[in-house]
Amino acid sequence: MFSLVSSFPSIPSLIPKTSIPPPLLDSNSYFAKNFPDNSKSIKRFDGVLINSFEGLEKECFEIFAAAELTDGLPPAFPLGPFLPLPFEGGGSSPSSLMEWLDDQKESSVVFACFGSRSSISKKQIRELGNGLILSGYKFLWVVRTKVFDKEEKGVDFDEIVGHQVMNEVKNNKAFVVKEWVDQWRIPSHKAVGLFPCHFGWNSVVETSWHGIPILGWPHGGDQMIAGEVMEAAGWGICMKKWGWGMNNHLVKGVEIGYKIKEVMENKQSETKLKESVMWPSKQQRLVGGAMM
């Protein structure tokens, strides 16, 4: 896939070393040893089904459809976004959360969530909370990290996120939860104006479908590349200078807050996203959200 990047007009021709997942740079890692050989087997497939949609990656699918540019790779079919269906269950967001969103102005809330598998240090959690406060905008923050769930069982939740954050909650300027939430339902709410996240692909697809700009801080895997693709297309901002979140590089709350405020005050990216991604795609929706 890396060899195809130079064929995309809107994507830089070279992927910097800093954007490649760290495990692939370690010759002794499982991924580095198996990735090259496993990747070659894709040429034996008749086709590849991808959780994406043409409104999000139109150029990518055009490249895959052009056999002379893909050197024998099979065609790729966008079947996303994979939407949750009623019979699947899985729980729902707290009713109080949705009620709180209902009371907020349109595009006025920052929805922050860095995935359920990202490991964020206690110091970074505190700085992230400070940044959300300093942005000056109301925020919905889902705190789900390995640090909290596994290592901090005996530590008070208020102590982890910071008492200043909890004061914002008491003053109705914020809503903070640590349990599972319906991430498909929240970005679709009219009150949400920005989504700071880790650029996990499910988050990217779901949020883009709803036309919400992303402020991303990659933590691992292909998230740096996903972020750069989104940024090049004008659908989000990838904070490359913050490095990999999993490396525990501490980003100060002042810098986080400044960037959130900057993006929230610039609505051009949101307008472009809604015009080029969300509205054309919704007209092509099939059962369960799949499209072709």
C-alpha positions in Angstrom: 0.0 0.0 0.0 2.9 2.4 0.7 3.9 2.1 -2.9 0.6 3.5 -4.0 0.8 6.7 -2.0 2.8 8.6 -4.7 -0.1 8.1 -7.1 -2.5 10.1 -5.0 -2.6 13.8 -6.0 -3.7 15.0 -2.6 -1.2 12.9 -0.5 2.5 13.6 -0.1 4.6 11.3 -2.3 6.7 10.0 0.5 5.7 8.6 3.9 8.2 9.8 6.4 9.8 7.2 8.7 8.2 8.8 11.7 4.8 7.9 10.3 5.4 4.2 9.9 4.1 2.1 12.8 7.1 1.6 15.2 6.7 -2.2 15.3 7.5 -2.4 11.6 10.8 -0.6 12.2 11.9 -3.2 14.7 13.3 -6.1 12.6 12.8 -8.4 15.6 9.1 -7.7 16.1 6.4 -10.1 15.0 4.9 -7.6 12.6 8.2 -6.8 10.9 8.9 -10.5 10.3 5.4 -11.4 9.0 4.1 -8.3 7.4 6.1 -8.5 4.1 5.3 -12.1 3.4 1.6 -11.9 4.4 1.1 -8.8 2.3 2.2 -10.6 -0.9 -0.7 -13.0 -0.5 -3.2 -10.3 -1.4 -2.5 -10.8 -5.1 -4.2 -14.2 -4.8 -7.5 -12.7 -3.8 -10.4 -11.9 -6.1 -11.3 -8.8 -4.3 -10.9 -6.9 -1.0 -13.8 -5.5 1.1 -13.0 -2.4 3.0 -14.8 -0.5 5.8 -14.8 2.8 4.1 -16.9 4.7 1.5 -16.2 6.6 -1.7 -17.0 10.0 -0.3 -14.1 9.5 2.1 -11.5 7.8 -0.1 -12.6 8.4 -3.7 -9.0 8.7 -5.1 -7.9 5.5 -3.3 -10.7 3.4 -4.9 -10.0 5.0 -8.3 -6.4 3.9 -8.0 -7.4 0.4 -7.1 -9.7 0.2 -10.0 -6.9 1.2 -12.4 -5.0 -2.1 -13.0 -2.1 -0.5 -14.6 -1.3 1.4 -11.5 -1.8 -1.3 -8.9 0.4 -4.0 -10.5 -2.0 -6.9 -10.3 -3.7 -6.1 -7.0 -7.3 -7.2 -6.7 -10.2 -4.6 -6.9 -11.2 -3.0 -3.6 -14.9 -2.5 -2.7 -16.0 0.1 -0.1 -18.7 -1.4 2.1 -18.7 1.1 4.9 -19.3 2.5 7.2 -20.4 -0.5 9.1 -23.2 0.9 11.2 -24.4 -0.7 14.5 -27.7 -2.5 14.0 -30.5 -2.6 16.6 -30.3 -6.4 17.0 -26.5 -6.3 17.8 -27.0 -4.8 21.2 -23.8 -3.7 22.9 -25.4 -1.2 25.2 -26.1 2.5 24.8 -24.9 5.8 26.0 -26.2 7.0 29.3 -29.5 8.9 28.9 -28.2 11.7 31.0 -25.4 12.2 28.4 -27.7 12.5 25.5 -30.0 14.9 27.5 -27.0 17.0 28.3 -26.1 17.2 24.5 -29.7 18.1 23.7 -29.3 21.2 25.9 -26.2 22.5 24.0 -26.0 24.8 21.1 -25.2 23.5 17.6 -21.5 22.6 16.9 -20.6 24.0 20.4 -19.3 20.8 22.1 -15.9 19.2 21.8 -16.2 15.4 21.9 -12.9 13.8 23.1 -12.2 10.1 23.1 -8.9 8.3 22.5 -10.2 4.8 22.2 -10.5 1.9 24.6 -7.1 0.4 23.9 -4.8 3.5 24.1 -2.5 3.6 27.1 -2.4 7.2 28.4 -0.4 8.2 31.5 -2.0 9.8 34.4 0.0 13.0 33.7 -1.3 13.1 30.1 -4.8 12.5 31.2 -4.6 15.5 33.5 -3.0 17.7 30.8 -5.7 16.6 28.3 -8.3 17.7 30.8 -6.7 21.0 31.4 -6.5 21.5 27.6 -10.2 20.9 27.2 -10.9 23.5 29.9 -8.5 26.0 28.4 -10.1 25.7 25.0 -13.1 27.6 26.4 -15.6 25.3 24.9 -17.9 22.9 26.5 -16.8 19.3 26.2 -17.8 15.7 26.4 -14.9 13.5 27.5 -14.9 9.7 27.4 -12.0 8.5 29.6 -11.3 4.9 28.7 -7.6 4.0 29.1 -5.6 1.0 30.2 -4.1 3.1 32.9 -7.5 3.8 34.4 -9.1 0.4 33.8 -6.3 -1.9 34.8 -3.6 -0.1 36.8 -5.7 2.4 38.8 -8.5 0.3 40.2 -8.1 1.8 43.6 -7.7 5.4 42.6 -10.6 7.8 42.6 -11.9 8.9 39.2 -12.0 12.5 40.2 -8.3 12.3 41.2 -7.3 11.0 37.8 -9.1 13.5 35.5 -8.5 16.4 38.0 -10.7 18.3 40.3 -10.8 21.3 37.9 -12.5 19.1 35.3 -15.0 17.8 37.8 -15.8 21.4 38.7 -16.6 22.0 35.0 -19.0 19.0 35.2 -20.7 20.5 38.3 -21.1 23.8 36.5 -22.7 22.1 33.5 -19.8 23.1 31.2 -18.7 19.5 30.7 -19.8 15.8 30.8 -17.2 13.2 31.6 -17.8 9.4 31.6 -15.6 6.4 32.0 -18.0 3.7 30.7 -18.8 2.6 27.2 -20.7 5.0 25.0 -22.3 4.7 21.6 -19.7 6.5 19.5 -21.8 6.3 16.4 -24.7 8.2 18.0 -22.6 11.0 19.6 -20.9 12.5 16.4 -24.3 12.5 14.7 -25.6 14.9 17.4 -26.0 18.5 16.2 -24.2 19.8 19.3 -20.9 18.2 18.5 -18.4 20.4 16.5 -15.1 18.7 16.9 -13.7 15.3 17.7 -10.2 15.1 19.2 -9.2 11.4 18.9 -6.4 8.9 18.1 -7.3 8.5 14.4 -8.4 4.9 14.9 -10.0 3.9 11.6 -13.4 3.2 13.0 -13.5 6.6 14.6 -12.3 8.2 11.3 -15.0 6.5 9.2 -17.8 7.1 11.7 -17.0 10.8 12.3 -16.3 11.6 8.7 -19.7 10.1 7.8 -21.3 12.6 10.1 -19.2 15.5 8.8 -17.4 16.3 12.0 -13.8 17.6 11.8 -11.1 15.5 13.6 -8.2 16.8 15.6 -6.1 13.7 15.8 -3.2 12.5 17.9 -2.1 9.1 16.7 -1.2 6.5 19.3 -0.2 3.4 17.3 -0.7 1.1 14.4 -1.7 2.8 11.1 -3.1 5.9 12.9 -0.3 8.3 11.8 -0.8 7.4 8.1 -4.6 7.6 8.5 -4.2 11.0 10.1 -2.0 12.3 7.3 -4.4 11.1 4.6 -7.3 12.8 6.4 -5.2 16.0 6.8 -4.1 16.0 3.1 -7.7 15.7 2.0 -8.8 18.6 4.3 -11.0 16.5 6.6 -9.0 16.8 9.8 -5.7 17.9 11.5 -3.0 15.4 12.4 -0.8 16.6 15.3 2.4 15.0 14.0 4.6 17.2 16.1 3.1 15.6 19.3 4.6 12.3 18.2 3.2 8.9 19.0 0.9 9.0 22.0 1.9 5.6 23.1 5.5 6.9 23.6 4.3 8.9 26.6 5.6 12.2 25.2 3.8 14.7 27.5 1.8 17.3 25.6 0.9 20.3 27.8 -2.7 21.3 28.3 -2.0 24.8 27.1 -1.0 23.5 23.7 -3.9 21.2 23.5 -6.4 23.9 24.5 -4.9 26.3 22.0 -5.3 23.9 19.1 -8.8 22.9 20.0 -9.8 26.6 20.1 -8.1 27.2 16.8 -9.9 24.4 15.0 -13.3 25.2 16.6 -13.1 28.8 15.5 -12.3 27.7 11.9 -15.4 26.2 10.4 -14.0 25.9 6.9 -12.9 22.3 7.4 -16.3 21.3 8.7 -18.1 22.9 5.7 -15.8 21.1 3.2 -16.3 17.8 5.0 -20.0 18.0 4.9 -20.1 19.0 1.3 -17.6 16.5 0.0 -18.1 13.5 2.2 -21.3 13.3 4.3 -24.1 14.5 2.0 -23.1 12.6 -1.2 -22.5 9.4 0.8 -25.8 9.4 2.6 -27.7 9.3 -0.6 -25.9 6.1 -1.5 -26.7 4.3 1.8 -27.8 0.7 1.7 -29.0 -1.7 4.3 -26.9 -1.4 7.5 -25.0 1.5 6.1 -23.0 -0.4 3.4 -22.6 1.2 0.0 -21.0 0.5 -3.3 
